[in-house]
């Protein structure tokens, strides 16, 4: 039976996703093109051997419209005979790209494929793809959810209320994310995965001096009288400090079979062992990581105790803390180099960013199994198990 392995993984440093951010002057096509050039260059592979390029982008409008992945591949100077497509599974778009790529390799449809992602939130702000007054949901959804759907920030508050997560616990988690990220940079943990760009060599959102006490001074980010009346259980404890920021960045992984890797002289970093994707309540929206973890472990034939490292996307501190409560995972194994609260969350790039960080951390720490999962808007989640080789 064919397998799928990651043979190279690289990302840009993550910039602040606002005017004046270090990567704000770089077109999103060029963000991804830079990453693709680094990926191919580091692997030494002939780019003409790539069967497909599958990329994730969330706000596919403006400078991120018209199949950004295709234009990034061509901008990198690679053969126009290689196809590319851009997918949208919201924040998990590039993790889903990995799934599609690996499943294609396992099925025999591909021998060599790139999975990648990009988001420039400084140039294409979140929700740019929904024009003012437009209804992206339609009358059927309005009838099914008569109270109306809610923004992600409200979902994060509902999760905090349901799992009795205090403001202090969320601020402590956020401060720890910054400490771990700063320590990882100081220790050189990111040196092998990051390709500097536009004068930026490190992740711009990391704040090494952030403390729980500083974060405690921030105001709730999503407090709203209407939602307070609808959801009286909310304590309004989600802030900009215990949520992920908006960011710019790109990331990519190169996937082949073990046989192809051997034939081409490529060194596998990890085997893509098992995959899962789940749906969950679109009001809570961000809790899909819990059933996704259960499902992927069941498919892998593994127990939680078998997993040496976890990457759980830090869209909000409440998401990861609720996941920890439900799974009983060891917090010391989770996001060991910090997470999106500190490093940043360039939406379409985050799936392959987490995977890039994870495969390098596996090698550095001698981990055998690792698990990555991400919550996604609309009540979705991807989960992947990796196995060291």
Residue pairs with C-beta under 8 A, 6 or more apart in sequence:
1 106
2 105
2 106
2 107
2 108
2 257
2 259
3 105
3 106
3 257
3 258
3 271
3 272
4 101
4 102
4 103
4 105
4 106
4 255
4 256
4 257
4 271
4 272
5 255
5 256
5 257
5 258
5 261
5 268
5 269
5 270
5 271
5 272
5 389
6 253
6 254
6 255
6 268
6 269
6 270
6 271
6 272
6 355
6 359
6 386
7 43
7 254
7 255
7 256
7 261
7 266
7 267
7 268
7 269
8 39
8 42
8 43
8 253
8 254
8 266
8 269
9 39
9 193
9 251
9 252
9 253
9 254
9 269
9 352
9 355
9 356
9 359
9 360
10 35
10 38
10 39
10 42
10 193
10 194
10 195
10 251
10 252
10 253
10 356
11 35
11 193
11 194
11 195
11 249
11 250
11 251
11 252
11 349
11 352
11 353
11 356
11 357
12 23
12 31
12 34
12 35
12 194
12 195
12 196
12 197
12 200
12 249
12 250
12 251
12 349
13 22
13 23
13 194
13 196
13 197
13 200
13 201
13 202
13 203
13 204
13 249
14 203
14 204
14 205
14 247
14 248
14 249
14 343
14 344
14 346
14 353
15 21
15 22
15 23
15 24
15 122
15 198
15 200
15 204
15 247
15 248
15 249
15 344
16 22
16 24
16 122
16 204
16 205
16 245
16 246
16 247
16 248
16 344
17 24
17 119
17 120
17 121
17 122
17 245
17 246
17 247
17 248
17 344
17 346
18 24
18 121
18 122
18 246
19 122
21 122
21 204
21 247
21 248
22 198
22 199
22 200
22 204
23 31
23 120
23 122
23 197
23 198
23 200
23 204
23 248
23 249
24 120
24 122
24 123
24 248
25 198
26 34
26 120
26 197
26 198
26 248
27 63
27 120
27 123
28 57
28 63
28 64
28 68
28 118
28 119
28 120
28 123
28 124
28 248
28 250
29 63
29 68
29 71
29 72
29 75
29 118
30 72
30 75
31 72
31 118
31 120
31 197
31 248
31 249
31 250
32 55
32 68
32 69
32 72
32 116
32 117
32 118
32 250
32 252
33 72
33 73
33 75
33 76
34 76
34 195
34 197
34 250
35 116
35 118
35 195
35 250
35 251
35 252
36 53
36 72
36 73
36 76
36 78
36 114
36 116
36 252
37 76
37 77
38 195
38 252
39 114
39 116
39 252
39 253
39 254
40 47
40 76
40 78
40 254
43 254
43 266
44 265
44 266
45 112
45 254
45 264
45 266
47 78
47 79
47 82
48 78
48 79
48 81
48 82
49 111
49 112
49 264
50 78
50 82
50 112
50 113
50 114
51 82
51 104
51 109
51 110
51 111
51 112
51 113
52 82
52 83
52 84
52 85
52 101
52 104
52 110
52 113
52 114
53 69
53 70
53 73
53 82
53 83
53 84
53 85
53 113
53 114
53 116
54 69
54 84
54 85
54 87
54 97
54 100
54 101
54 113
54 114
54 115
54 116
55 68
55 69
55 72
55 84
55 85
55 86
55 87
55 94
55 97
55 115
55 116
55 117
55 118
55 348
56 86
56 87
56 88
56 89
56 92
56 93
56 94
56 95
56 96
56 97
56 116
56 117
56 118
56 348
56 349
56 351
56 352
57 64
57 68
57 69
57 86
57 88
57 93
57 117
57 118
57 119
57 347
57 348
58 88
58 90
58 91
58 93
58 119
58 126
58 347
58 348
59 119
59 121
59 124
59 125
59 126
59 127
59 128
59 129
59 347
59 348
60 68
60 86
60 88
60 129
61 124
61 128
61 129
62 123
62 124
62 128
63 120
63 123
63 124
64 118
64 119
64 120
64 124
64 348
67 84
67 85
67 86
68 86
68 118
69 84
69 85
69 86
69 116
69 118
70 83
70 84
70 85
70 86
72 84
72 116
72 118
72 250
73 82
73 84
74 80
87 93
87 96
87 97
87 100
88 348
89 95
89 96
89 277
89 376
89 380
89 382
90 347
90 376
90 377
90 378
90 380
91 313
91 315
91 345
91 347
91 350
91 351
91 374
91 375
91 376
91 377
92 277
92 350
92 351
92 374
92 375
92 376
92 380
92 381
92 382
93 117
93 347
93 348
93 351
94 115
94 116
94 117
94 251
94 348
94 349
94 350
94 351
94 352
94 353
95 350
95 351
95 352
95 354
95 355
95 372
95 374
95 382
95 384
96 277
96 351
96 382
97 115
97 116
97 117
97 351
97 352
98 115
98 253
98 255
98 272
98 351
98 352
98 355
98 384
99 275
99 277
99 382
99 384
100 115
101 110
101 113
101 114
101 115
101 255
102 115
102 255
102 272
102 275
103 275
104 110
104 113
105 111
105 113
105 255
105 256
105 257
106 257
110 255
111 256
111 257
111 260
112 254
112 255
112 256
112 260
112 264
113 254
113 255
113 256
114 252
114 253
114 254
114 255
115 252
115 253
115 255
115 352
116 250
116 251
116 252
116 253
116 349
116 352
117 250
117 251
117 252
117 346
117 348
117 349
117 350
117 351
117 352
117 353
118 249
118 250
118 251
118 346
118 348
118 349
119 247
119 248
119 249
119 250
119 346
119 347
119 348
119 349
119 350
120 248
120 346
121 246
121 247
121 248
121 346
121 347
122 246
122 248
123 248
125 246
126 246
126 347
130 136
137 149
141 149
142 148
145 282
145 283
147 230
149 282
149 283
150 158
150 227
150 283
150 285
151 222
152 285
152 286
152 315
152 316
152 377
153 221
153 222
153 238
153 243
153 316
154 222
154 224
154 227
154 231
154 234
155 283
155 284
155 285
155 286
156 222
156 238
156 243
156 286
156 315
156 316
156 318
156 319
157 222
157 227
157 231
157 234
157 235
157 236
157 237
157 238
157 318
158 231
158 233
158 234
158 283
158 284
159 165
159 284
159 286
159 287
159 316
159 318
159 319
159 322
160 170
160 234
160 235
160 237
160 238
160 318
161 231
161 233
161 234
161 235
162 233
162 284
162 322
163 318
163 321
163 322
163 325
165 237
165 317
165 318
165 321
165 322
166 237
167 216
167 235
167 237
167 242
168 212
168 216
169 317
169 321
170 237
170 238
170 242
170 316
170 317
170 318
170 321
171 212
171 215
171 216
171 239
171 241
171 242
171 317
172 212
173 242
173 317
173 320
173 321
173 341
174 210
174 212
174 215
174 241
174 242
174 317
174 341
174 342
175 210
175 211
175 212
175 214
175 215
177 314
177 317
177 335
177 338
177 339
177 340
177 341
177 342
177 343
178 206
178 207
178 208
178 210
178 338
178 341
178 342
179 208
179 210
179 338
180 335
180 336
180 337
180 338
180 339
180 342
181 203
181 206
181 337
181 338
181 339
181 342
181 343
182 206
182 207
182 208
182 338
182 342
184 190
184 336
184 337
184 338
185 202
185 203
185 206
189 337
189 360
189 361
189 364
190 202
190 203
190 337
190 357
190 360
192 360
193 356
193 357
193 360
194 201
194 202
203 342
203 343
203 344
204 247
204 344
205 245
205 247
205 342
205 343
205 344
206 338
206 342
206 343
207 342
210 241
214 241
215 239
215 241
215 242
218 239
218 240
218 241
219 239
220 236
220 237
220 238
220 239
221 238
221 239
221 240
221 243
222 236
222 238
223 236
227 234
228 234
228 236
238 316
238 317
238 318
242 316
242 317
242 318
242 341
243 315
243 316
243 317
243 341
244 313
244 314
244 315
244 316
244 340
244 341
244 344
244 345
245 341
245 344
245 345
246 345
247 344
247 345
247 346
248 346
249 344
249 346
249 349
249 353
250 346
250 349
251 349
251 350
251 351
251 352
251 353
251 355
251 356
252 352
252 356
253 352
253 355
253 356
253 359
254 266
255 272
256 264
256 266
258 268
258 271
258 389
260 266
261 267
261 268
268 389
269 359
269 360
269 362
269 363
269 389
270 359
270 362
270 370
270 386
270 387
270 388
270 389
271 386
271 387
271 388
271 389
272 384
272 386
273 300
273 369
273 384
273 385
273 386
273 387
274 296
274 299
274 300
274 302
274 384
274 385
275 296
275 299
275 382
275 383
275 384
275 385
276 292
276 295
276 296
276 299
276 382
276 383
276 384
277 292
277 380
277 381
277 382
277 383
278 288
278 291
278 292
278 295
278 380
278 381
278 383
279 288
279 379
279 380
280 287
280 288
280 290
280 291
280 379
280 380
280 381
281 287
281 379
282 378
282 379
283 379
284 379
285 375
285 377
285 378
285 379
286 315
286 316
286 318
286 319
286 375
287 319
287 322
287 375
287 379
288 375
288 376
288 379
288 380
288 381
289 312
289 313
289 319
289 323
289 373
289 374
289 375
289 381
289 383
290 322
290 323
290 326
290 327
291 381
292 373
292 381
292 382
292 383
293 304
293 323
293 327
293 371
293 373
293 383
294 327
295 383
296 371
296 373
296 383
296 384
296 385
297 303
297 304
297 307
297 371
297 385
299 385
300 369
300 385
302 369
302 385
304 327
304 328
304 329
306 368
306 369
307 329
307 333
307 369
307 370
307 371
307 385
308 333
308 362
308 365
308 367
308 368
308 369
308 370
309 333
309 336
309 358
309 361
309 362
309 365
309 367
309 369
309 370
309 371
310 329
310 333
310 334
310 335
310 370
310 371
310 372
310 373
311 334
311 335
311 339
311 354
311 355
311 357
311 358
311 370
311 371
311 372
311 373
312 319
312 320
312 323
312 334
312 335
312 339
312 372
312 373
312 374
313 319
313 339
313 340
313 345
313 350
313 354
313 373
313 374
313 375
314 320
314 335
314 339
314 340
314 341
314 342
314 345
315 340
315 345
315 374
315 375
317 341
319 375
320 334
320 335
320 339
323 329
323 373
324 331
324 334
336 361
336 365
337 343
337 357
337 361
340 350
343 353
346 353
350 374
351 374
351 382
354 372
354 374
355 372
355 384
355 386
358 370
358 372
358 386
359 370
359 386
361 367
361 370
362 370
362 386
362 388
363 388
366 388
367 388
368 387
368 388
369 385
369 386
369 387
369 388
370 385
370 386
370 388
371 383
371 384
371 385
371 386
372 382
372 383
372 384
372 386
373 381
373 382
373 383
373 384
374 381
374 382
375 381
376 382
